């Protein structure tokens, strides 16, 4: 038995001793649209998997569409017999969940690190990008911030309603960004943080955001970039569960309201060499500027990742703090790429373009690919917004144009993998056709 398997067996045995009441564990992973899928295992079988028994799931489950269908993409899905593919357990992720009625645990699984990784699995795409940084002697440190809305459990006329103040009956009870709103919803918000921490997520600051019933929760900076993306994925799952437990729905939709702000996924990335020095700081922040230039160069072509559905494109340019062009700036929240004020040790970029419903593994992979592209190209970026408020680069404003741009940019294809880009773009193209069929048939639906 390998040392990794021994560690996993010890983890499972210790968990069973600590939680004898738990009979089942959900083994879960994220598909391309960002939904969890997997299998519910009797916990006594988990030890065998940890010891090395093969764990397989259908390879093509990764390709599930946003509306549930499996798309025929190249030889995948309907043309390859839907073969099984090996997954492995992710150490340290076996945790009890608190939002289910019956005792239950969950654990992340992935194909990355197996003998036959799935080239288009989101976690494998990020793992492949991170291996290139390791070969360069560079280590990203990453922190996510996620915005979301609380809705009432029941729809009204088929539409979601923002969560009303539990202490009063006033229909207009949502004072924007007032700290009192955190207090009024403290029961559900504090349990969201507690539940996330039980999953190993370093959830920290809670903020009341601009929209009615909108909040943001931040995570700590993580030296393991894969684990940072795991945190973001697990947080979405636990937050939805806790909200339901309290009689609400939690939605990470990019733009659930036409007349209110959208929800973003903000990603902070700093970069350190093998000696622990921040590579963005020396030489008058030269490497930082190159990284910004690379991110801006690839940003228009990565829009299908940052805005993974038609709803997400409505978020851009609607109000302040949601850019309509690819831009950057120091301490500027109107910029897609913001440089927060910090000392040289903590100097970082904050990528603010992705919607909250984007896939965190793919978002981080695209950002890191942009940074890598910039370091290799060594070019200076366009003027920051602090110097020129009109500075910026146009990016596609609709899904089909974004997909076409992504497919035909060599830097994106090389950085994320040709096979992944082909599969991802075909998936989004089919999503577009399905969306148009829904619109043409006038069958409008809300996906929460």
N, C-alpha and C positions, 0 to 999 in steps of 0.2 A: 504494500500500500504506500502511495506517495505521501510526502509530508503535507501536501495540500489536502488530499483525501482524509488523512488522519485528523487534520484540523477541522475539516467539515464534520466528520463523525463526532468529534468532541463537542462541536457546536450544537449538533442535533441532540446528543445525549444530555448535555447541560440544559438545553431548552426544555426537554421533556421532563427532567427532574424539577425544573422551576415551574412548569405549567402542566401538571398531570391532567388537568381538566380538558385540555385541547386535544381533539381527535382528528382534526383535518387542517391541512395547510394548503393555501393557494400558491402554486408555482406560476409566476406571472412575468411577462415581458411586454414591451411596447411595440405596436405595429407602426407603419409609416405615418398614418394620420394621427398617431398619439393616443390610441386606445389600448388598454391592457387586454391581453388574452392569455390563456394558459390552461392548466388543469388543477383540479382539486384532489390532492393526494391524502389517503389515510396517513397519519403521522408516523405510524410504525413502518411504513414503506420508505419514508424519507431517509432513514438511516442507511438502507441498502443503496439508494441513489448516491448518498454522500460517500459511501465506501467504494463506489465505482460502477454500479449497475447503470446500464445505458438509459438515458432519459431522452426520448424523442418526441417531437411535435411536428405537425405538417410544416414543411418549409414555407409554403406559400401563404400561410396565415399572416405573415408579415405584410402581405400586399392587400389586406382587406381595405376596401374603399371607405370613404367617410360616411356613406349611406348603407354600408353593410355588405355590398357585393364583392366577389372576388373577380378581378379583372383579368382577361386573357392578354398577357403582356409577353410578346415574343414567344419563347418556348415554355414560359412559366405558366402556372395555374392550369388552364384547360388543355394544354398541349404537352405536359410532362408527367401526367399521372399523379400530380400532387405528392411528391415523395416526402418521406419523413426526413428530418434533419436533427442531428444531435444538439442538445443543449447541455449546459452545465449550471450548477448552482453558484450563485455569487456569494462568496463568504461574507459573513457579518450582516446579512440582510434578513435572517430568520427572526421575525418579530411577531408578537401578539398584536392583534388589532382590537380597538376598543369600540368600533362603531357598529359591529354586527350584533344581532340578537343572541346568537349562539357563540360559544367560545371558538375562536378561529385564529389561525396564524397565516402569515404570508411570507414569501421569499422570492427574490428576484432570480430569474434564470436568463441565460444568454447563449448565443452561439460563438461569441468572440472568445478566443482562447481554446476552442475545440480543434480537433484535427481538420474539420471541414466547416469553417465559419461561413455563414450566409453573407455574401457580399453586399446585399442590400438591406441587411438588418441594421436599424439605426445605431444600436450600441456598437456593432462591429465597424460601422463607418467611422464613428468617433475614435474607436480604439486604433484603427489604421492610421488616422491623422496623428494621434498622440505618439505612435511609434516613430513617426518621422521626426517629431520634436525631440524625442529621447535620443535618437541618433545624432541630432545636432547638439546635444548636451544642454537642452533647454527644457524648463519645467514650467508649464502654465499653472497659475493659481487663480481659481475661479470662484465667483459668487453670483448667484441668481437672485433676482427680485421678481415677484409675481403679483400682478393685480388680478382681482376677481370681483364678481358681483354676488351679493346675497339676494335671492329672490324668495318670495313667498312660495310655499309648497304648491298651492293651487294656482292654475292659470285663470285669467279673466278674459272671456271671449277669445280663448285660444292663445292669449299673449301672456308673457311673464310679467309679474308685478314686483317692483322692488320691495325688499323686506322693510316693513314699517317698524317704527320705534315700539318695542314691546312695552314701554311705560306710558304710552299715550295713544289716543285715537286720531291724532292730527294727520290728515292726508299729506300735508306738506311739512314733513318733520325732518328733512335731511339737510342739515346745515353743512355745506361743503367743507371738508377737511377739518372740521371742528373736533377737538379731542374728546368732547362730550359724547360723540357718536361711538367712539371706541368703548367708553364706559357703558353706554346703553346696550351694546351688543357684546359685552365682555364675556358673558357665559359661553357663547358659541366661539368667539375669537380665541379666548384663552384655551379652550379645549382643542381647537384646531392646532395651536402651537404645541400643546402637550402631546397630542396624538402624533404630530410630526416628529417630535423629539423621541417618542417611543420607537419610531421607525428608524432612528439614527440620524434624522435630519436636524441640522443645527439651525432651526428656525429662531429668529431673534425679534426684530423690530416690527411692530404693528402700526400701520398708518391708515387713517380715514382719508380716502381719496376724493377726487372732485365729483364723481358721479353719485347719484342716489343709491345708497346701499353698496357702494364700492369701497374696497379696502385693498391694502397691499401688505404683504408679509415678506420680510427679507431673510436671507440665509447668510451664515458666516462664510468667510473666505476659506476655501478647501484646497489643500495641496494636492489632492487626487482629483483630476479633472473628470474622470469617469464617474467617481463617486458624487461629484457636484451635480452632474446631470442626473444621476440616480435620485438624488435628493429632490430635484425639481419634479421628476416623474412621480415619485412616491408622495410628495406633498399634494399634488393634484388629486390623487386617489384618496388619501386620508381626509382632505378638506371636504370633498364631496360627501364622504361617508359621515363625517361629523355634522355637516350642515343638515343632512337628512334626519339624523338623530334628533336634532333640535327643531325640526319642523320647517326647515328652509331647503332651498336648492342653492348650491354653489355653482356658478357658471364662470368658466374661463374663456367664453366667447370673446373674440377680438372686439366686436362692436355690437352688443345686444340692443342698444338704444340708438335711434337716429338722432336724437337731440341731446345726447349725453356723451361724455368721453368714452373712448374705448379702453380696453385693458391690454397692457403691454408686458412683455418678458424682457427685463433689462439684465444684461450679462456683463459683469465686471471681469476683466482679464488682465492680470499682470504676468510678467515673464522673467524667470530667473535662470542664471547659468549654474553650472555645477558647483561654483564657489558660493552660491546663495546671493549673488549680486543681481539687482534689478537691471536688466539689459536695456530698458527704456530710458534710463536716467542719464548715462554718460554722453559726452560730446554734444552738449546743449540739446539733449533729447532727440538726437538724430534718428535712432532706431525707432523711437515712438512715432515720429513723423512718417518714416517709411512704412510702419505697420498701419497707420491710418490711411496712407495712400493705397496700400494693398487692399484694405477692407473696402474703401470707396470704389476701387476699380472693379471688384467682384460683386459688390452689393447689388447693382441692378440685375445681375444674372442669377442671384440667389434668392430672388423674391418668392419663387414657389416654396422655398423652405421657410422664409421669414413670415410670409402671408400665405398659409397653406390652403386657404379656401376663399371663395368669393366674398364672403362676409368680411374677411380680414382686410380686404382692399378698401373698404369704406372707412376704415379708421384713419387713414393718412390724410393729413391736411385739414381735418375737420375742426380742430381747435388748437390751442397752443400745446406744446410738448408732444406733438405727433407730426413728424416732418412729412412734407410732400415731395422733397428732393433729397438725394444723398448728400449729406453735409457733415461738417464736424465743427467743434468749437470747445473752448475752455470754459468750464462751468456754465454750459449753455444747454438747457433742456429742450430747445427747439431743434437741436442737432441730432442726426442719426447716431453719430459717434461723439460722445461727450468725454472730455478729459476732466475728471473731478479734481478739485484742489487737494493736493496731498504732498507729503515729503517724498524725497527720492526713493526711499525704501519701498513705499507703497504706490508708486506711480503706476497708473493703469488706464486702460481704455474702458469706457462703458458703452456697450452696443445697445441701442435703445429701439431698434426698428421692429423686432419680432413681436408678433401678437402673442398673447398669453396662451392661446390654444395651439401654438406651434410645438413641434417635437423638440424637446430640449437637447437630445443627443445630436440631432441634425443641425440645429441652430448653432450649437457650440462648435461642431465640426466645420460649418461654413465660416464662422468667425475666425477660427484658428487657421483655416486654409487661406483666408484673406490676409491675416498677419504674416503667414509664411510667404505668400506671394509678394507682399510688400518688402519684407526683409531681403528676398532674393533680387527684386527689381531695383531697390535702392533709389526710388524716385521720391520727390517732394510732393506733398498733397496740394490740392487747391487751397485757396485762402480760407481760413476759419471764419465762422460767422461773426466772431468778435471783431474781425477786420472788415468784412464785407457781408452785410446781411443778405445780399442776393446770391452769395456763393452757393453752389450746389450742382449736382448732376442728376438729370432726370432718370427715373426708373419706371419700368412698365406699370401701368395702372390697371391691368386686367390679367386674368389667369392665363389665357392662351398666349398673349404676348410674352408674359414672364416665362412660361414653359419653353417657348421658342428661343428666348434669349439664353436660358440655362443650357439647353441642348447644344447650342452652337458656340459656347465659349470654351476654348481649349483649356484655360487655366482652371475653370471649375471642374471640367471632366477629369482632368489629370489629378486635381487636388482631392476630389471626393470619390473618384473611381468611375471609369467609363460605364461599367455595368450598372452601378448604382444610379447614375444620372439617367441612363436610358430607362431603367425600370421606374424610377421616381417620376420622370416626365410623362411616361405613358400612363401611369396611375393618375396623375393630375389631369391629363388630357381627357381621360375617361370620366373623371369627376366632373369636368366641365360639361361634357355631353349629358351626363345624368342631371346636372343642375339645370341645363337648358330644357330638358324634357320636363322637369318639375315645373319650371316657370311657364312653359308653353301650355301645360295642362292645368295651370292655375292651382296646383296643389301646393300651397305654401306651408312650410313646416318650420317650427323652431327646434333646433337641436341644442339641448342644454348639456 
